[in-house]
């Protein structure tokens, strides 16, 4: 048996579930902290686990360049290498390759790109190589290789890219080795065009995957556009498989996407914001670089139980950032991840109590995040 997804309860389209993997169970809806290079920036794995995260995300592109997938395998796999004994999902590298404008060439075979971290060495990332790398890393959840286009994009270009991604999806699935507790997700593409999204869903379902991700969103389109794409795409996906919205996002994006049936999320926003002095709190955000916090004795968020809120004042955190002290990055990054996991716990509780629609309505009315 590969991955096992169990729906525990539904509240209209919102779903409460459990995803069983080789390295443990994941309560869904879930948020996955992003450990791109095998580390969630500024935090130890123990700090990430303390937030309540069930799963961490790593990245094929970055880990293949350094330290190298073969070296990670020699060290016992990514779980052992980074001291994380819970599930790991690895992105295929497609999104990072997209960002290398002028340094990469996409063909039917795969992506030829010039690296910025090893002296400009050229690499080829094919669907088969992406899957091989993820196997070497020991990923619980492997992602098929796809091409992610920027927005806006011409429909004809979007169609050609999506169809190539679907051929890559078939090659990725063929290269994947079935193992108990491990699985592979397909990725729906098609930009903002409904007909292309539906064609992509049909192709992926025909191939057959353990879960289905929705890619090509949160790349500059309006939130209402993203929600419109989710409205019709999610309904077309298998109801007995997990659904993952890639690269999302802000708290309101997550609340709205769960309302539409999404189960899994990831985003660099909480830790990236934390390193720049922005704290997510109930009702909005705080910029700790602001001078008004210089003599503020209050915690970041009175309802939060993270180490930063339990032990330090806004004044002290402001001092850390104004002084350029690394401890500020650590405390605020952990707080933001804790806040996101608190949000996911609130979401799961609201679904279990059959009141998620009311929860979402109140969240959108009162929360400025």
C-alpha positions in Angstrom: 0.0 0.0 0.0 1.3 3.5 -0.8 -0.1 6.5 1.0 -3.4 6.1 2.8 -5.7 9.1 2.9 -8.8 8.9 5.2 -11.5 11.5 5.2 -12.7 11.8 8.8 -15.4 14.5 8.3 -16.7 17.0 5.8 -18.3 20.4 6.4 -19.7 21.3 3.0 -16.6 21.2 0.8 -14.0 21.6 3.7 -12.5 18.2 4.7 -10.9 16.9 7.9 -8.6 14.0 7.1 -5.6 11.9 8.0 -2.8 11.1 5.6 -0.7 8.0 6.6 2.9 7.9 5.3 6.1 5.8 6.0 7.2 8.4 8.6 3.9 9.1 10.4 0.5 10.5 10.0 -0.4 14.0 8.8 -3.6 15.7 10.1 -5.3 17.6 7.3 -5.9 20.4 6.4 -2.2 21.0 7.1 0.5 23.6 6.5 4.0 22.4 5.5 6.9 24.6 6.6 9.4 25.0 3.7 12.9 23.6 4.3 14.1 24.3 0.8 17.8 23.2 1.4 17.1 20.8 4.1 16.5 23.5 6.7 13.7 25.8 7.6 15.8 29.0 7.7 16.9 30.2 11.2 15.3 27.2 12.9 16.3 23.8 14.2 14.1 20.8 13.2 13.2 20.6 16.9 11.9 24.1 16.8 9.8 23.3 13.7 8.4 20.2 15.3 7.5 22.2 18.5 5.1 24.3 16.4 3.0 21.2 15.7 4.0 20.7 12.1 3.4 17.1 10.9 5.4 17.4 7.7 8.2 19.5 6.2 8.9 20.4 2.5 12.3 20.1 0.8 13.3 21.0 -2.7 14.7 18.7 -5.4 16.4 21.5 -7.4 18.3 23.0 -4.4 19.3 19.6 -2.9 20.5 18.2 -6.2 22.9 21.1 -6.5 24.1 21.0 -2.9 25.0 18.8 -1.1 23.8 16.4 -3.9 21.2 13.7 -3.7 23.8 10.9 -3.9 25.6 12.4 -0.8 22.3 12.7 1.1 21.5 9.0 0.3 25.0 8.0 1.5 24.3 9.8 4.8 21.2 7.7 5.3 18.6 9.8 3.5 17.1 13.3 4.1 15.3 12.4 7.3 18.5 11.3 9.0 20.6 14.0 7.4 18.5 16.8 8.8 17.3 15.1 12.0 13.6 15.1 11.0 11.7 11.9 11.7 8.3 13.0 10.4 7.1 13.0 6.8 8.8 15.0 4.1 7.4 16.2 0.7 9.8 17.3 -1.9 8.9 19.6 -4.7 10.1 18.4 -8.1 12.2 21.5 -9.0 10.0 22.7 -11.8 9.1 26.0 -10.1 12.7 26.9 -9.4 13.7 26.1 -13.0 10.9 28.5 -14.1 12.6 31.3 -12.2 15.9 30.9 -14.1 14.9 33.1 -17.0 17.7 33.3 -19.5 19.6 30.5 -17.8 17.4 27.5 -18.8 16.0 25.9 -21.9 12.9 23.7 -21.8 12.4 20.9 -24.2 10.4 17.7 -24.4 13.3 15.8 -22.8 13.3 18.1 -19.7 15.0 21.3 -18.5 18.5 22.2 -19.3 19.7 25.0 -16.9 22.8 26.8 -15.7 23.3 26.7 -12.0 24.1 29.8 -10.0 25.7 27.9 -7.1 28.4 25.8 -8.7 30.2 28.0 -11.1 27.6 28.1 -13.8 27.7 24.3 -14.4 25.0 23.0 -16.7 22.5 20.5 -15.5 19.6 18.5 -17.1 16.5 17.8 -15.0 14.3 15.3 -16.7 11.1 13.7 -15.2 13.1 10.5 -14.6 16.0 12.3 -12.9 13.7 14.3 -10.7 12.0 11.1 -9.5 15.4 9.5 -9.0 16.7 12.4 -6.9 13.5 12.3 -4.7 14.0 8.5 -4.2 17.6 9.1 -3.2 16.4 11.8 -0.7 13.8 9.3 0.7 10.8 11.6 0.3 7.6 10.3 1.7 5.7 12.3 -1.0 7.3 12.7 -4.4 6.1 15.4 -6.9 6.1 14.8 -10.6 8.1 17.2 -12.7 6.1 20.0 -14.3 6.6 23.3 -16.0 5.1 26.3 -14.1 4.4 29.3 -16.3 4.3 32.9 -15.1 1.1 35.0 -15.3 -0.2 36.5 -17.5 0.4 34.0 -20.4 -1.1 33.4 -23.8 -3.7 30.6 -23.9 -1.9 28.8 -26.7 1.4 28.9 -24.8 -0.4 27.7 -21.7 -1.9 24.8 -23.6 1.4 23.6 -25.0 3.1 23.8 -21.7 0.3 22.0 -19.9 0.3 19.1 -22.4 4.0 18.7 -22.1 3.7 18.7 -18.3 1.1 15.9 -18.6 3.5 13.9 -20.7 6.2 14.5 -18.1 3.6 13.4 -15.4 3.3 10.0 -17.2 7.0 9.6 -17.3 7.3 10.6 -13.7 4.7 8.1 -12.6 6.4 5.4 -14.7 9.8 6.1 -13.0 8.3 6.1 -9.5 9.0 2.9 -7.5 6.0 1.8 -5.4 6.9 1.3 -1.8 4.7 1.0 1.3 4.0 4.4 2.9 5.4 6.4 0.0 3.5 8.1 -2.8 3.6 10.4 -5.8 1.4 13.4 -6.6 0.4 14.7 -10.0 0.2 18.5 -10.6 -2.7 20.2 -12.3 -1.6 22.9 -14.7 -3.4 25.1 -17.3 -2.9 28.6 -15.9 -6.2 30.5 -15.5 -8.0 28.8 -18.4 -10.8 26.5 -17.3 -10.7 24.2 -20.4 -7.0 23.6 -19.9 -7.4 22.9 -16.2 -10.1 20.3 -17.0 -8.0 18.7 -19.7 -5.1 18.5 -17.2 -7.2 16.9 -14.5 -8.5 14.3 -16.9 -5.0 13.4 -18.0 -3.7 13.1 -14.4 -6.7 11.0 -13.2 -6.2 8.7 -16.2 -2.5 8.2 -15.2 -3.5 7.7 -11.5 -1.7 9.3 -8.6 -1.7 9.0 -4.8 -2.7 12.7 -4.5 -3.2 15.7 -6.7 -1.6 19.1 -6.5 -2.8 22.4 -8.1 0.1 24.3 -9.4 0.4 27.5 -11.4 -1.4 29.7 -8.8 -0.2 32.3 -6.4 2.0 33.7 -9.1 0.6 37.2 -9.3 -3.1 36.7 -10.1 -5.8 38.2 -7.9 -7.1 36.2 -5.0 -10.6 36.1 -6.5 -9.0 34.6 -9.7 -7.3 31.9 -7.7 -10.5 31.1 -5.8 -12.4 30.9 -9.1 -9.8 28.4 -10.5 -10.1 26.3 -7.3 -13.9 26.3 -7.5 -14.0 24.3 -10.7 -10.7 22.4 -10.4 -11.2 20.9 -7.0 -14.6 19.6 -7.9 -13.1 17.6 -10.8 -10.5 15.9 -8.7 -11.0 12.5 -7.0 -12.7 12.8 -3.7 -10.7 10.0 -2.0 -7.3 11.6 -2.6 -5.5 14.5 -0.9 -5.5 17.8 -2.6 -2.5 20.1 -2.3 -2.4 23.8 -3.3 1.2 24.6 -4.0 2.9 27.8 -2.7 0.0 29.2 -0.8 0.1 31.3 1.2 -1.4 34.1 3.2 -3.8 33.1 6.0 -6.8 34.4 4.1 -5.8 32.4 1.1 -5.6 29.2 3.2 -8.9 29.8 4.9 -10.6 30.4 1.5 -8.9 27.4 -0.1 -10.0 25.0 2.7 -13.5 26.3 2.1 -13.1 25.0 -1.4 -11.8 21.5 -0.4 -8.0 21.9 -0.3 -6.1 19.7 2.2 -2.5 20.7 2.1 -0.5 24.0 1.8 3.1 25.2 1.8 4.7 28.7 1.6 7.9 30.5 2.6 5.9 33.5 3.8 5.9 32.9 7.6 9.6 32.4 7.9 10.6 35.0 5.2 8.4 37.5 7.0 9.9 36.6 10.3 13.4 37.3 9.0 12.3 40.7 8.0 10.6 41.7 11.3 7.0 41.0 10.3 4.9 39.0 12.8 1.6 37.3 12.1 -0.8 37.8 15.0 -4.6 37.3 15.4 -6.2 40.1 13.6 -3.3 41.1 11.3 0.4 41.7 11.3 3.0 43.7 13.2 6.2 45.2 11.8 8.7 44.9 14.7 11.0 47.3 12.9 8.5 50.1 13.7 9.7 52.5 16.4 6.4 52.4 18.2 7.3 49.0 19.6 10.5 50.4 21.2 8.9 50.5 24.7 6.0 48.1 24.3 5.9 45.6 27.1 3.2 43.4 25.6 3.8 40.0 24.0 3.4 39.7 20.2 0.0 37.9 20.7 -1.5 37.3 24.1 -3.2 34.1 22.9 -0.1 32.5 21.4 2.0 30.1 23.5 5.2 30.1 21.4 8.5 30.8 23.1 8.6 34.4 21.7 5.2 35.2 23.1 5.7 33.3 26.4 9.1 34.9 27.3 9.7 38.1 25.4 8.2 41.5 24.9 7.6 43.4 21.7 10.2 45.9 23.0 12.8 43.2 23.2 12.0 41.8 19.8 12.2 45.4 18.3 15.6 45.7 20.0 16.8 42.5 18.4 15.8 43.6 14.9 17.1 47.2 15.3 20.4 45.7 16.4 20.5 43.1 13.6 20.7 40.2 16.1 20.1 36.8 14.6 18.0 35.7 17.6 15.3 38.0 16.3 15.1 36.0 13.1 14.8 32.7 15.1 12.2 33.9 17.5 10.0 35.6 15.0 10.3 32.8 12.4 9.2 30.2 15.0 6.4 32.5 16.2 5.0 32.8 12.6 5.1 29.1 12.1 3.5 28.5 15.4 0.8 31.0 14.4 0.2 29.2 11.1 -0.1 25.8 12.9 -2.5 27.5 15.4 -4.6 28.6 12.4 -4.6 25.0 11.0 -5.6 23.7 14.4 -8.5 26.2 14.5 -9.5 25.2 11.0 -9.5 21.5 11.8 -11.5 22.2 15.0 -14.1 24.2 13.1 -14.6 21.4 10.5 -14.9 18.8 13.3 -17.6 20.9 14.9 -19.4 21.4 11.6 -19.1 25.2 11.7 -16.4 25.9 9.1 -18.4 28.2 6.9 -19.2 30.4 9.9 -15.5 30.3 10.9 -14.4 31.4 7.5 -17.0 34.1 7.3 -15.8 35.6 10.6 -12.2 35.2 9.7 -12.6 37.2 6.5 -14.6 39.9 8.3 -12.2 40.4 11.3 -8.7 39.3 10.2 -6.4 41.6 8.3 -3.7 39.0 7.4 
